[in-house]
Amino acid sequence: MAKDRSLVRASDIGTWTFCNRAWWLANVQHAEHENPGALRRGDVAHDAHGQAVTQAGRLQRMGLWLLVAGIGLGGLLLAVWLLTG
């Protein structure tokens, strides 16, 4: 995955703050990380978390719409019951 160099990422700031030489090696010299497997596992974990957060947002919106629909239906039933009462 190519990095968008127009963005400054928090991980870049953290890496540079911890060791600016490590940041330079990775981002300027494109040196291979000493543990690329850990980086791949981190990418997979972050992707999975992002998908879970997106799904949670969808479910929350669906729940709110169902709540609104339930309140509307309840109000309609109450109005019918009061008018025919």
C-alpha positions as MATLAB code, in Angstrom:
seq = 'MAKDRSLVRASDIGTWTFCNRAWWLANVQHAEHENPGALRRGDVAHDAHGQAVTQAGRLQRMGLWLLVAGIGLGGLLLAVWLLTG';
ca = [
       0.000    0.000    0.000;
       1.503    3.329   -1.070;
       1.538    6.060    1.530;
      -0.065    9.402    0.797;
       2.896   11.687    1.478;
       0.641   14.755    1.721;
      -0.517   13.511    5.138;
       1.441   13.517    8.367;
       0.373   10.443   10.275;
       0.419   10.106   14.052;
       2.528    6.963   13.690;
       5.104    8.951   11.693;
       5.255   11.595   14.412;
       5.587    8.898   17.062;
       8.321    7.096   15.159;
      10.201   10.327   14.488;
       9.869   11.406   18.136;
      11.076    8.034   19.396;
      13.909    7.755   16.891;
      14.208   10.176   13.994;
      16.856    7.936   12.432;
      14.383    5.016   12.325;
      11.822    7.280   10.668;
      14.405    8.426    8.106;
      15.476    4.853    7.356;
      11.888    3.696    6.843;
      10.493    6.689    4.962;
      13.457    8.093    3.049;
      15.754    5.103    2.556;
      12.851    2.579    2.455;
      14.809    0.174    4.650;
      13.013   -3.059    5.561;
      11.693   -3.291    9.107;
      13.465   -5.829   11.305;
      10.155   -7.614   11.980;
       7.893   -7.251    8.911;
       5.581  -10.019   10.165;
       4.658   -7.900   13.177;
       3.897   -4.957   10.882;
       1.630   -7.122    8.712;
      -0.183   -8.487   11.774;
      -0.657   -4.917   12.990;
      -2.066   -3.859    9.627;
      -4.501   -6.800    9.663;
      -5.555   -6.034   13.239;
      -6.095   -2.347   12.441;
      -8.127   -3.206    9.334;
     -10.298   -5.618   11.329;
     -10.831   -3.011   14.039;
     -11.775   -0.391   11.452;
     -14.332   -2.743    9.920;
     -15.772   -3.495   13.371;
     -16.098    0.222   14.138;
     -17.824    0.824   10.797;
     -20.239   -2.064   11.440;
     -20.957   -0.779   14.950;
     -21.844    2.643   13.510;
     -24.208    1.046   11.003;
     -25.888   -1.027   13.693;
     -26.259    2.035   15.924;
     -27.920    4.021   13.131;
     -30.209    1.084   12.351;
     -31.153    0.838   16.017;
     -31.990    4.533   16.171;
     -34.160    4.272   13.045;
     -35.980    1.270   14.533;
     -36.524    3.205   17.769;
     -37.977    6.157   15.863;
     -40.188    3.812   13.828;
     -41.363    2.069   17.000;
     -42.216    5.347   18.698;
     -44.079    6.485   15.563;
     -46.004    3.219   15.349;
     -46.790    3.381   19.056;
     -48.078    6.938   18.659;
     -50.200    5.900   15.695;
     -51.695    2.967   17.611;
     -52.373    5.210   20.608;
     -54.133    7.755   18.377;
     -56.269    5.057   16.765;
     -57.140    3.600   20.173;
     -58.075    7.028   21.584;
     -60.194    7.948   18.513;
     -62.067    4.649   18.415;
     -62.218    4.353   22.091;
];
